[in-house]
Amino acid sequence: MKEAPIDTSKYLCPYCATTFDTLDRLKAHVVAEHTTEPLARPEGLIKLTINGQIYELRVEPNWTLFHLIHDKLGLTGVKMFCDRGACGSCTVIMDGRPILSCMTLAIECDGKSIETSEGIAAAKHPLIESYVKHHAMQCGYCTPGFVVTAKALLDKNPNPTEEEIREALSGNLCRCGTYPQHPKAVLEAAQEVATHPEVK
């Protein structure tokens, strides 16, 4: 069965869906009926901040935040390992909380502030140097997820115990088995943050 052709001669009010036969009538209607209402945003358009930069993007309903950040914006520090929310390699910080970007729809992130490993490195956070110093990586694939998760921990608790660090990082998997080195790196970074509280 053929779908009815779309009537392009009608103008649809974005606030109440009333149709008008001319653009001038639509404008008059909006001025008369909707002047106190905020401008309706086009469907699929979101505005979010990533590493301090504001983006206004049109996203598809099925896009994950991982797909948007990694594939569309080219921030490849966000990794895809399991695509099931089980490994932590796609972790980003959203509004101060670590989240799994492969399990988060991009359309749900309108107005959010997001931080990735690129932003943490650009800010010269002590975690970067301490991870290098303590060789807390081999292949390096999982490292951004660990660093992001550790940063979220230090933002919330700048003086964690080793047990608290292990608990915070327990959702991050490493194929190379570098687990013993992560608490050492995070503890050293925590000391640096304590010495220089301006570091964020």
SULQUIHU-V544418 format. One record per pair of residues at least 12 apart in sequence whose ideal C-beta (glycine too) atoms are under 7 Angstrom apart, sorted by the first residue. I is the first residue (numbers start at 0). J is the second residue. D is the distance in whole Angstrom. If there is no record, write none. Layout:
I&J&D + I&J&D
This chain:
8&20&7 + 10&22&5 + 10&25&4 + 12&25&6 + 12&28&6 + 12&29&7 + 13&39&4 + 14&29&7 + 14&33&5 + 14&36&6 + 14&39&6 + 43&57&5 + 43&58&6 + 43&59&7 + 44&57&5 + 45&58&6 + 45&105&7 + 45&106&6 + 45&108&6 + 45&109&4 + 46&109&6 + 46&110&7 + 47&108&5 + 47&109&7 + 47&110&7 + 47&111&5 + 47&113&6 + 48&112&5 + 48&113&7 + 49&68&7 + 49&72&7 + 49&113&5 + 49&115&7 + 50&114&6 + 50&115&6 + 50&117&6 + 50&118&3 + 50&121&7 + 51&118&7 + 58&105&4 + 58&106&6 + 60&106&6 + 62&104&7 + 62&105&4 + 63&100&6 + 63&101&6 + 63&103&6 + 63&104&6 + 63&105&6 + 64&100&4 + 64&103&4 + 64&105&5 + 64&108&6 + 65&77&6 + 65&79&6 + 65&89&5 + 65&100&4 + 65&101&4 + 66&105&7 + 67&105&4 + 68&91&7 + 68&100&6 + 68&115&6 + 74&115&5 + 74&117&5 + 76&115&5 + 76&116&4 + 76&117&5 + 76&143&4 + 77&89&5 + 77&91&6 + 77&100&6 + 77&115&6 + 77&143&7 + 78&140&6 + 78&143&6 + 78&144&6 + 79&101&6 + 80&141&7 + 82&101&5 + 84&99&5 + 84&101&6 + 84&102&4 + 86&172&4 + 87&144&5 + 87&148&6 + 87&170&5 + 87&171&3 + 87&172&6 + 88&140&7 + 88&141&5 + 88&144&4 + 89&101&4 + 89&144&7 + 90&144&4 + 90&147&5 + 90&148&5 + 91&113&5 + 91&114&7 + 91&115&5 + 91&147&6 + 92&113&7 + 92&114&4 + 92&147&6 + 92&150&7 + 92&151&5 + 93&108&7 + 93&111&5 + 93&113&5 + 94&111&6 + 94&112&6 + 95&154&6 + 96&151&7 + 97&147&6 + 97&148&5 + 97&151&4 + 115&147&7 + 116&143&4 + 116&146&5 + 116&147&6 + 119&146&6 + 119&147&7 + 119&150&5 + 122&199&7 + 124&150&6 + 124&198&6 + 125&188&4 + 125&191&4 + 125&192&6 + 125&198&6 + 126&146&5 + 126&149&6 + 126&150&6 + 126&188&4 + 129&184&4 + 129&187&4 + 129&188&4 + 130&142&7 + 130&146&6 + 130&184&5 + 133&180&5 + 133&183&5 + 133&184&4 + 134&180&6 + 135&177&6 + 135&180&4 + 135&181&5 + 135&184&4 + 136&177&6 + 137&175&4 + 137&177&6 + 138&174&7 + 138&175&6 + 140&174&7 + 141&171&6 + 141&172&7 + 141&173&5 + 141&174&7 + 144&171&5 + 145&168&6 + 145&171&5 + 145&181&6 + 148&167&6 + 148&168&6 + 148&171&6 + 149&168&7 + 149&185&5 + 152&164&7 + 152&167&4 + 153&188&7 + 153&189&6 + 153&192&6 + 157&189&6 + 157&192&5 + 157&193&6 + 158&189&6 + 158&193&6 + 159&189&6 + 161&182&5 + 161&186&7 + 164&182&5 + 164&185&5 + 164&186&7 + 165&182&6 + 168&181&6
